[in-house]
Amino acid sequence: MVLQASLKEAGIALPVYGLDGIFGPETQAAVKQAQRSFLMEPTGVADQKLFDALGISELSSANFLVDSPHSSGKKQWILAGILLGVLAFAAKKIRR
């Protein structure tokens, strides 16, 4: 959600799903667009260079290295974040 909100703040559109907390094709396309606008290689992978360019201090690439020896607790937080994103998306759809 933080990445998507920062992309939107930077003027990158997320027209179909908006801020849903899911890193799907729309978010990947927005990441590529942001990378091009910051003169980076458009890989579609949100890395530390992109976080820094977007001014996202609360995110770090290290938070997403789930195979690192220090990541066992991080996996649970990442899964919890995904679950919250899905629940928020579902709640939004139900209210419509």
MOPAC internal coordinates of N, CA, C and O (Angstrom, degrees):
PM7 1SCF
backbone

  N    0.0000 0     0.00 0     0.00 0    0    0    0
  C    1.4565 1     0.00 0     0.00 0    1    0    0
  C    1.5349 1   110.49 1     0.00 0    2    1    0
  O    1.2310 1   121.03 1   139.54 1    3    2    1
  N    1.3330 1   115.64 1   -40.46 1    3    2    1
  C    1.4654 1   119.37 1  -179.47 1    5    3    2
  C    1.5219 1   109.95 1   -63.74 1    6    5    3
  O    1.2310 1   120.40 1   136.00 1    7    6    5
  N    1.3251 1   116.84 1   -44.00 1    7    6    5
  C    1.4687 1   120.48 1   178.62 1    9    7    6
  C    1.5173 1   110.18 1   -61.81 1   10    9    7
  O    1.2310 1   119.97 1   132.62 1   11   10    9
  N    1.3158 1   117.67 1   -47.38 1   11   10    9
  C    1.4619 1   120.75 1  -179.37 1   13   11   10
  C    1.5247 1   111.65 1   -62.20 1   14   13   11
  O    1.2310 1   120.07 1   137.65 1   15   14   13
  N    1.3275 1   117.47 1   -42.35 1   15   14   13
  C    1.4645 1   120.76 1   178.87 1   17   15   14
  C    1.5260 1   110.58 1   -63.72 1   18   17   15
  O    1.2310 1   120.45 1   140.88 1   19   18   17
  N    1.3232 1   116.74 1   -39.12 1   19   18   17
  C    1.4692 1   120.13 1   179.68 1   21   19   18
  C    1.5204 1   111.15 1   -69.41 1   22   21   19
  O    1.2310 1   120.17 1   142.66 1   23   22   21
  N    1.3219 1   117.29 1   -37.34 1   23   22   21
  C    1.4661 1   120.41 1   175.84 1   25   23   22
  C    1.5324 1   110.10 1   -62.43 1   26   25   23
  O    1.2310 1   120.93 1   134.86 1   27   26   25
  N    1.3226 1   115.82 1   -45.14 1   27   26   25
  C    1.4703 1   120.25 1   179.40 1   29   27   26
  C    1.5284 1   110.85 1   -62.46 1   30   29   27
  O    1.2310 1   120.84 1   138.40 1   31   30   29
  N    1.3358 1   116.00 1   -41.60 1   31   30   29
  C    1.4666 1   120.86 1   178.05 1   33   31   30
  C    1.5252 1   111.46 1   -61.71 1   34   33   31
  O    1.2310 1   120.83 1   148.15 1   35   34   33
  N    1.3389 1   116.02 1   -31.85 1   35   34   33
  C    1.4586 1   121.20 1   179.82 1   37   35   34
  C    1.5256 1   111.86 1   -81.28 1   38   37   35
  O    1.2310 1   120.45 1  -178.15 1   39   38   37
  N    1.3396 1   116.75 1     1.85 1   39   38   37
  C    1.4575 1   120.67 1   177.31 1   41   39   38
  C    1.5111 1   114.19 1    91.17 1   42   41   39
  O    1.2310 1   120.21 1  -167.40 1   43   42   41
  N    1.3222 1   117.21 1    12.60 1   43   42   41
  C    1.4602 1   121.55 1   178.38 1   45   43   42
  C    1.5260 1   108.03 1   -92.63 1   46   45   43
  O    1.2310 1   120.68 1   -55.75 1   47   46   45
  N    1.3211 1   116.31 1   124.25 1   47   46   45
  C    1.4636 1   120.79 1  -175.68 1   49   47   46
  C    1.5230 1   112.42 1   -79.20 1   50   49   47
  O    1.2310 1   121.08 1   -37.29 1   51   50   49
  N    1.3068 1   115.54 1   142.71 1   51   50   49
  C    1.4669 1   124.49 1   170.16 1   53   51   50
  C    1.5325 1   105.06 1  -125.28 1   54   53   51
  O    1.2310 1   120.12 1  -107.64 1   55   54   53
  N    1.3495 1   117.37 1    72.36 1   55   54   53
  C    1.4620 1   121.29 1  -165.78 1   57   55   54
  C    1.5245 1   116.88 1   -72.27 1   58   57   55
  O    1.2310 1   119.25 1   152.59 1   59   58   57
  N    1.3233 1   119.03 1   -27.41 1   59   58   57
  C    1.4626 1   119.57 1  -174.00 1   61   59   58
  C    1.5234 1   111.81 1   -88.86 1   62   61   59
  O    1.2310 1   120.57 1   124.00 1   63   62   61
  N    1.3314 1   116.52 1   -56.00 1   63   62   61
  C    1.4617 1   120.24 1  -174.81 1   65   63   62
  C    1.5181 1   113.33 1  -103.63 1   66   65   63
  O    1.2310 1   119.83 1   160.80 1   67   66   65
  N    1.3261 1   117.93 1   -19.20 1   67   66   65
  C    1.4528 1   120.71 1   178.89 1   69   67   66
  C    1.5191 1   111.79 1    65.17 1   70   69   67
  O    1.2310 1   121.02 1    36.00 1   71   70   69
  N    1.3121 1   115.65 1  -144.00 1   71   70   69
  C    1.4625 1   121.59 1  -177.87 1   73   71   70
  C    1.5254 1   109.60 1   -87.20 1   74   73   71
  O    1.2310 1   120.84 1   -94.56 1   75   74   73
  N    1.3160 1   116.00 1    85.44 1   75   74   73
  C    1.4616 1   119.32 1  -177.99 1   77   75   74
  C    1.5261 1   113.23 1  -108.17 1   78   77   75
  O    1.2310 1   120.03 1   175.43 1   79   78   77
  N    1.3330 1   117.54 1    -4.57 1   79   78   77
  C    1.4515 1   120.49 1   178.86 1   81   79   78
  C    1.5118 1   114.68 1    77.85 1   82   81   79
  O    1.2310 1   120.11 1  -172.34 1   83   82   81
  N    1.3196 1   117.40 1     7.66 1   83   82   81
  C    1.4613 1   121.84 1  -179.06 1   85   83   82
  C    1.5190 1   108.93 1  -111.62 1   86   85   83
  O    1.2310 1   120.79 1   -51.93 1   87   86   85
  N    1.3343 1   116.09 1   128.07 1   87   86   85
  C    1.4570 1   120.27 1   178.31 1   89   87   86
  C    1.5229 1   108.49 1   -87.46 1   90   89   87
  O    1.2310 1   121.59 1   -98.31 1   91   90   89
  N    1.3250 1   114.55 1    81.69 1   91   90   89
  C    1.4609 1   121.08 1   179.56 1   93   91   90
  C    1.5123 1   110.35 1  -105.19 1   94   93   91
  O    1.2310 1   120.36 1    15.19 1   95   94   93
  N    1.3292 1   116.92 1  -164.81 1   95   94   93
  C    1.4655 1   121.65 1  -177.73 1   97   95   94
  C    1.5306 1   113.60 1   -58.79 1   98   97   95
  O    1.2310 1   120.13 1   143.18 1   99   98   97
  N    1.3317 1   117.36 1   -36.82 1   99   98   97
  C    1.4608 1   119.68 1  -179.52 1  101   99   98
  C    1.5345 1   111.16 1   -66.28 1  102  101   99
  O    1.2310 1   120.67 1   136.41 1  103  102  101
  N    1.3232 1   116.33 1   -43.59 1  103  102  101
  C    1.4610 1   119.80 1   178.60 1  105  103  102
  C    1.5220 1   110.34 1   -67.21 1  106  105  103
  O    1.2310 1   119.99 1   140.69 1  107  106  105
  N    1.3193 1   117.63 1   -39.31 1  107  106  105
  C    1.4601 1   120.34 1   178.51 1  109  107  106
  C    1.5220 1   110.46 1   -62.33 1  110  109  107
  O    1.2310 1   119.89 1   138.75 1  111  110  109
  N    1.3282 1   117.82 1   -41.25 1  111  110  109
  C    1.4659 1   121.16 1   177.36 1  113  111  110
  C    1.5333 1   110.55 1   -63.79 1  114  113  111
  O    1.2310 1   120.67 1   140.79 1  115  114  113
  N    1.3339 1   116.32 1   -39.21 1  115  114  113
  C    1.4653 1   120.40 1   178.04 1  117  115  114
  C    1.5242 1   111.05 1   -66.16 1  118  117  115
  O    1.2310 1   120.43 1   142.35 1  119  118  117
  N    1.3293 1   116.79 1   -37.65 1  119  118  117
  C    1.4732 1   120.98 1   177.10 1  121  119  118
  C    1.5252 1   109.23 1   -63.14 1  122  121  119
  O    1.2310 1   120.16 1   135.70 1  123  122  121
  N    1.3381 1   117.30 1   -44.30 1  123  122  121
  C    1.4683 1   120.50 1   178.13 1  125  123  122
  C    1.5243 1   110.90 1   -60.89 1  126  125  123
  O    1.2310 1   120.58 1   137.93 1  127  126  125
  N    1.3235 1   116.49 1   -42.07 1  127  126  125
  C    1.4658 1   120.64 1   179.12 1  129  127  126
  C    1.5277 1   110.18 1   -62.92 1  130  129  127
  O    1.2310 1   120.19 1   136.44 1  131  130  129
  N    1.3173 1   117.23 1   -43.56 1  131  130  129
  C    1.4671 1   120.99 1   178.57 1  133  131  130
  C    1.5224 1   110.24 1   -64.08 1  134  133  131
  O    1.2310 1   120.43 1   137.51 1  135  134  133
  N    1.3220 1   116.79 1   -42.49 1  135  134  133
  C    1.4669 1   119.63 1   179.38 1  137  135  134
  C    1.5275 1   110.47 1   -60.93 1  138  137  135
  O    1.2310 1   120.27 1   138.43 1  139  138  137
  N    1.3196 1   117.08 1   -41.57 1  139  138  137
  C    1.4757 1   119.46 1   177.29 1  141  139  138
  C    1.5270 1   110.72 1   -63.06 1  142  141  139
  O    1.2310 1   120.60 1   138.38 1  143  142  141
  N    1.3335 1   116.46 1   -41.62 1  143  142  141
  C    1.4686 1   119.02 1  -177.97 1  145  143  142
  C    1.5274 1   111.96 1   -68.28 1  146  145  143
  O    1.2310 1   120.23 1   154.13 1  147  146  145
  N    1.3420 1   117.16 1   -25.87 1  147  146  145
  C    1.4680 1   121.15 1   176.93 1  149  147  146
  C    1.5312 1   111.66 1   -96.25 1  150  149  147
  O    1.2310 1   120.97 1  -165.96 1  151  150  149
  N    1.3577 1   115.75 1    14.04 1  151  150  149
  C    1.4685 1   122.64 1   177.88 1  153  151  150
  C    1.5238 1   112.57 1    58.34 1  154  153  151
  O    1.2310 1   121.27 1  -139.19 1  155  154  153
  N    1.3309 1   115.17 1    40.81 1  155  154  153
  C    1.4612 1   122.25 1   176.01 1  157  155  154
  C    1.5236 1   107.99 1  -108.55 1  158  157  155
  O    1.2310 1   120.80 1   -16.57 1  159  158  157
  N    1.3207 1   116.07 1   163.43 1  159  158  157
  C    1.4518 1   119.90 1   174.17 1  161  159  158
  C    1.5264 1   108.15 1   -66.39 1  162  161  159
  O    1.2310 1   119.70 1   -54.79 1  163  162  161
  N    1.3439 1   118.19 1   125.21 1  163  162  161
  C    1.4649 1   120.86 1  -177.16 1  165  163  162
  C    1.5297 1   112.42 1   -78.40 1  166  165  163
  O    1.2310 1   120.64 1   -99.00 1  167  166  165
  N    1.3242 1   116.38 1    81.00 1  167  166  165
  C    1.4603 1   121.79 1  -178.01 1  169  167  166
  C    1.5220 1   112.96 1   -87.66 1  170  169  167
  O    1.2310 1   120.56 1   155.69 1  171  170  169
  N    1.3227 1   116.53 1   -24.31 1  171  170  169
  C    1.4574 1   120.22 1  -175.27 1  173  171  170
  C    1.5147 1   112.97 1    84.20 1  174  173  171
  O    1.2310 1   120.66 1  -178.85 1  175  174  173
  N    1.3352 1   116.34 1     1.15 1  175  174  173
  C    1.4663 1   121.57 1   178.27 1  177  175  174
  C    1.5271 1   107.58 1   -99.55 1  178  177  175
  O    1.2310 1   120.71 1   -58.40 1  179  178  177
  N    1.3114 1   116.25 1   121.60 1  179  178  177
  C    1.4662 1   120.63 1   178.71 1  181  179  178
  C    1.5210 1   108.06 1   -78.01 1  182  181  179
  O    1.2310 1   120.93 1   -71.87 1  183  182  181
  N    1.3194 1   115.82 1   108.13 1  183  182  181
  C    1.4609 1   120.05 1  -177.90 1  185  183  182
  C    1.5262 1   110.34 1  -118.62 1  186  185  183
  O    1.2310 1   121.30 1     3.04 1  187  186  185
  N    1.3106 1   115.12 1  -176.96 1  187  186  185
  C    1.4663 1   120.48 1  -175.90 1  189  187  186
  C    1.5199 1   112.32 1   -59.12 1  190  189  187
  O    1.2310 1   119.91 1   142.87 1  191  190  189
  N    1.3380 1   117.78 1   -37.13 1  191  190  189
  C    1.4706 1   119.98 1   179.43 1  193  191  190
  C    1.5270 1   110.48 1   -60.72 1  194  193  191
  O    1.2310 1   120.85 1   138.16 1  195  194  193
  N    1.3225 1   115.98 1   -41.84 1  195  194  193
  C    1.4650 1   119.27 1   179.63 1  197  195  194
  C    1.5221 1   110.78 1   -69.29 1  198  197  195
  O    1.2310 1   120.31 1   136.52 1  199  198  197
  N    1.3511 1   117.00 1   -43.48 1  199  198  197
  C    1.4622 1   119.58 1   178.16 1  201  199  198
  C    1.5289 1   110.19 1   -56.42 1  202  201  199
  O    1.2310 1   120.71 1   135.16 1  203  202  201
  N    1.3384 1   116.25 1   -44.84 1  203  202  201
  C    1.4660 1   120.44 1  -179.81 1  205  203  202
  C    1.5250 1   111.00 1   -63.71 1  206  205  203
  O    1.2310 1   120.14 1   137.01 1  207  206  205
  N    1.3382 1   117.34 1   -42.99 1  207  206  205
  C    1.4674 1   121.09 1  -179.49 1  209  207  206
  C    1.5250 1   111.63 1   -63.90 1  210  209  207
  O    1.2310 1   120.84 1   145.24 1  211  210  209
  N    1.3309 1   115.99 1   -34.76 1  211  210  209
  C    1.4660 1   120.58 1   178.88 1  213  211  210
  C    1.5264 1   112.57 1   -82.79 1  214  213  211
  O    1.2310 1   120.45 1   172.33 1  215  214  213
  N    1.3282 1   116.74 1    -7.67 1  215  214  213
  C    1.4599 1   120.38 1  -179.66 1  217  215  214
  C    1.5118 1   113.09 1    74.29 1  218  217  215
  O    1.2310 1   120.60 1  -148.50 1  219  218  217
  N    1.3184 1   116.45 1    31.50 1  219  218  217
  C    1.4649 1   120.81 1   179.95 1  221  219  218
  C    1.5198 1   107.85 1   -94.10 1  222  221  219
  O    1.2310 1   120.67 1   -84.41 1  223  222  221
  N    1.3069 1   116.32 1    95.59 1  223  222  221
  C    1.4580 1   120.00 1  -177.39 1  225  223  222
  C    1.5223 1   112.45 1   -80.71 1  226  225  223
  O    1.2310 1   120.08 1   157.89 1  227  226  225
  N    1.3344 1   117.45 1   -22.11 1  227  226  225
  C    1.4633 1   119.56 1  -176.83 1  229  227  226
  C    1.5291 1   113.27 1   -83.68 1  230  229  227
  O    1.2310 1   120.16 1   174.01 1  231  230  229
  N    1.3346 1   117.29 1    -5.99 1  231  230  229
  C    1.4609 1   120.41 1   176.65 1  233  231  230
  C    1.5127 1   110.03 1  -111.18 1  234  233  231
  O    1.2310 1   121.47 1   -34.04 1  235  234  233
  N    1.3093 1   114.80 1   145.96 1  235  234  233
  C    1.4526 1   121.80 1   176.90 1  237  235  234
  C    1.5124 1   107.90 1  -143.11 1  238  237  235
  O    1.2310 1   120.14 1   -37.29 1  239  238  237
  N    1.3099 1   117.35 1   142.71 1  239  238  237
  C    1.4633 1   120.78 1   177.09 1  241  239  238
  C    1.5134 1   110.67 1   -55.74 1  242  241  239
  O    1.2310 1   120.12 1   148.18 1  243  242  241
  N    1.3160 1   117.38 1   -31.82 1  243  242  241
  C    1.4653 1   121.13 1  -179.30 1  245  243  242
  C    1.5251 1   111.53 1   -61.37 1  246  245  243
  O    1.2310 1   119.93 1   153.37 1  247  246  245
  N    1.3392 1   117.74 1   -26.63 1  247  246  245
  C    1.4629 1   120.99 1   179.54 1  249  247  246
  C    1.5219 1   112.26 1   -66.02 1  250  249  247
  O    1.2310 1   120.23 1   160.72 1  251  250  249
  N    1.3266 1   117.17 1   -19.28 1  251  250  249
  C    1.4542 1   120.62 1  -173.05 1  253  251  250
  C    1.5163 1   113.57 1  -111.71 1  254  253  251
  O    1.2310 1   119.62 1  -172.16 1  255  254  253
  N    1.3143 1   118.33 1     7.84 1  255  254  253
  C    1.4535 1   121.34 1   176.57 1  257  255  254
  C    1.5204 1   108.17 1   -86.35 1  258  257  255
  O    1.2310 1   120.65 1  -101.27 1  259  258  257
  N    1.3136 1   116.36 1    78.73 1  259  258  257
  C    1.4554 1   121.00 1  -171.33 1  261  259  258
  C    1.5208 1   113.05 1   -71.48 1  262  261  259
  O    1.2310 1   119.20 1   170.84 1  263  262  261
  N    1.3263 1   119.13 1    -9.16 1  263  262  261
  C    1.4537 1   120.70 1   178.43 1  265  263  262
  C    1.5188 1   112.67 1   -96.88 1  266  265  263
  O    1.2310 1   119.86 1  -176.28 1  267  266  265
  N    1.3263 1   117.87 1     3.72 1  267  266  265
  C    1.4514 1   119.67 1   179.95 1  269  267  266
  C    1.5231 1   109.99 1   -75.27 1  270  269  267
  O    1.2310 1   119.93 1   -23.19 1  271  270  269
  N    1.3359 1   117.73 1   156.81 1  271  270  269
  C    1.4627 1   119.55 1  -177.69 1  273  271  270
  C    1.5220 1   113.75 1   -64.92 1  274  273  271
  O    1.2310 1   119.68 1   163.05 1  275  274  273
  N    1.3163 1   118.22 1   -16.95 1  275  274  273
  C    1.4685 1   121.74 1  -178.25 1  277  275  274
  C    1.5168 1   112.21 1  -101.64 1  278  277  275
  O    1.2310 1   119.95 1  -162.10 1  279  278  277
  N    1.3194 1   117.70 1    17.90 1  279  278  277
  C    1.4585 1   120.26 1  -169.00 1  281  279  278
  C    1.5227 1   115.31 1  -101.96 1  282  281  279
  O    1.2310 1   118.59 1   179.21 1  283  282  281
  N    1.3028 1   120.29 1    -0.79 1  283  282  281
  C    1.4689 1   119.66 1  -173.39 1  285  283  282
  C    1.5249 1   111.76 1   -57.08 1  286  285  283
  O    1.2310 1   119.39 1   136.56 1  287  286  285
  N    1.3086 1   118.77 1   -43.44 1  287  286  285
  C    1.4596 1   121.40 1   177.47 1  289  287  286
  C    1.5161 1   112.08 1   -72.85 1  290  289  287
  O    1.2310 1   120.39 1   149.39 1  291  290  289
  N    1.3198 1   116.86 1   -30.61 1  291  290  289
  C    1.4647 1   120.85 1  -179.74 1  293  291  290
  C    1.5185 1   111.58 1   -66.82 1  294  293  291
  O    1.2310 1   120.36 1   144.83 1  295  294  293
  N    1.3409 1   116.92 1   -35.17 1  295  294  293
  C    1.4603 1   119.43 1   178.35 1  297  295  294
  C    1.5228 1   110.44 1   -58.19 1  298  297  295
  O    1.2310 1   120.86 1   137.81 1  299  298  297
  N    1.3273 1   115.97 1   -42.19 1  299  298  297
  C    1.4602 1   119.49 1  -179.80 1  301  299  298
  C    1.5205 1   110.98 1   -64.51 1  302  301  299
  O    1.2310 1   120.10 1   139.98 1  303  302  301
  N    1.3302 1   117.42 1   -40.02 1  303  302  301
  C    1.4599 1   120.56 1   179.25 1  305  303  302
  C    1.5231 1   110.71 1   -67.30 1  306  305  303
  O    1.2310 1   120.39 1   140.39 1  307  306  305
  N    1.3186 1   116.85 1   -39.61 1  307  306  305
  C    1.4634 1   120.04 1   178.93 1  309  307  306
  C    1.5260 1   109.68 1   -64.44 1  310  309  307
  O    1.2310 1   120.57 1   134.33 1  311  310  309
  N    1.3225 1   116.51 1   -45.67 1  311  310  309
  C    1.4649 1   119.78 1   178.32 1  313  311  310
  C    1.5230 1   111.21 1   -63.30 1  314  313  311
  O    1.2310 1   119.93 1   141.17 1  315  314  313
  N    1.3216 1   117.74 1   -38.83 1  315  314  313
  C    1.4623 1   120.95 1   177.21 1  317  315  314
  C    1.5279 1   110.49 1   -63.26 1  318  317  315
  O    1.2310 1   120.31 1   138.96 1  319  318  317
  N    1.3177 1   117.01 1   -41.04 1  319  318  317
  C    1.4645 1   120.92 1   178.10 1  321  319  318
  C    1.5141 1   111.97 1   -63.71 1  322  321  319
  O    1.2310 1   120.75 1   138.86 1  323  322  321
  N    1.3317 1   116.17 1   -41.14 1  323  322  321
  C    1.4616 1   119.96 1   177.59 1  325  323  322
  C    1.5209 1   110.23 1   -63.13 1  326  325  323
  O    1.2310 1   120.81 1   135.55 1  327  326  325
  N    1.3299 1   116.05 1   -44.45 1  327  326  325
  C    1.4576 1   120.31 1   179.08 1  329  327  326
  C    1.5266 1   111.18 1   -60.38 1  330  329  327
  O    1.2310 1   120.19 1   135.79 1  331  330  329
  N    1.3297 1   117.24 1   -44.21 1  331  330  329
  C    1.4726 1   120.08 1   178.42 1  333  331  330
  C    1.5220 1   111.19 1   -61.80 1  334  333  331
  O    1.2310 1   120.57 1   139.91 1  335  334  333
  N    1.3323 1   116.52 1   -40.09 1  335  334  333
  C    1.4669 1   120.01 1   177.71 1  337  335  334
  C    1.5135 1   111.89 1   -62.08 1  338  337  335
  O    1.2310 1   120.48 1   136.48 1  339  338  337
  N    1.3146 1   116.69 1   -43.52 1  339  338  337
  C    1.4582 1   121.17 1   179.10 1  341  339  338
  C    1.5284 1   110.45 1   -64.47 1  342  341  339
  O    1.2310 1   120.57 1   136.34 1  343  342  341
  N    1.3344 1   116.52 1   -43.66 1  343  342  341
  C    1.4675 1   119.46 1   179.04 1  345  343  342
  C    1.5244 1   111.73 1   -63.77 1  346  345  343
  O    1.2310 1   120.13 1   139.77 1  347  346  345
  N    1.3151 1   117.35 1   -40.23 1  347  346  345
  C    1.4706 1   120.59 1   178.69 1  349  347  346
  C    1.5300 1   109.95 1   -64.80 1  350  349  347
  O    1.2310 1   120.47 1   138.27 1  351  350  349
  N    1.3129 1   116.71 1   -41.73 1  351  350  349
  C    1.4581 1   121.01 1   178.44 1  353  351  350
  C    1.5254 1   110.71 1   -62.64 1  354  353  351
  O    1.2310 1   120.50 1   134.60 1  355  354  353
  N    1.3430 1   116.64 1   -45.40 1  355  354  353
  C    1.4642 1   121.02 1  -179.81 1  357  355  354
  C    1.5288 1   110.98 1   -63.42 1  358  357  355
  O    1.2310 1   120.60 1   138.42 1  359  358  357
  N    1.3221 1   116.47 1   -41.58 1  359  358  357
  C    1.4688 1   120.54 1   179.34 1  361  359  358
  C    1.5221 1   110.76 1   -62.80 1  362  361  359
  O    1.2310 1   120.85 1   140.68 1  363  362  361
  N    1.3282 1   115.99 1   -39.32 1  363  362  361
  C    1.4584 1   120.53 1   179.41 1  365  363  362
  C    1.5287 1   110.60 1   -65.06 1  366  365  363
  O    1.2310 1   120.53 1   138.61 1  367  366  365
  N    1.3292 1   116.59 1   -41.39 1  367  366  365
  C    1.4719 1   120.67 1   179.83 1  369  367  366
  C    1.5243 1   110.96 1   -67.51 1  370  369  367
  O    1.2310 1   120.10 1   141.67 1  371  370  369
  N    1.3307 1   117.41 1   -38.33 1  371  370  369
  C    1.4589 1   121.46 1  -179.30 1  373  371  370
  C    1.5194 1   110.80 1   -66.21 1  374  373  371
  O    1.2310 1   120.05 1   142.65 1  375  374  373
  N    1.3273 1   117.50 1   -37.35 1  375  374  373
  C    1.4662 1   121.15 1  -179.05 1  377  375  374
  C    1.5114 1   113.10 1   -68.75 1  378  377  375
  O    1.2310 1   119.83 1   160.65 1  379  378  377
  N    1.3230 1   117.94 1   -19.35 1  379  378  377
  C    1.4798 1   120.39 1  -178.67 1  381  379  378
  C    1.4635 1   111.42 1   -77.15 1  382  381  379
  O    1.2310 1   120.10 1   180.00 1  383  382  381

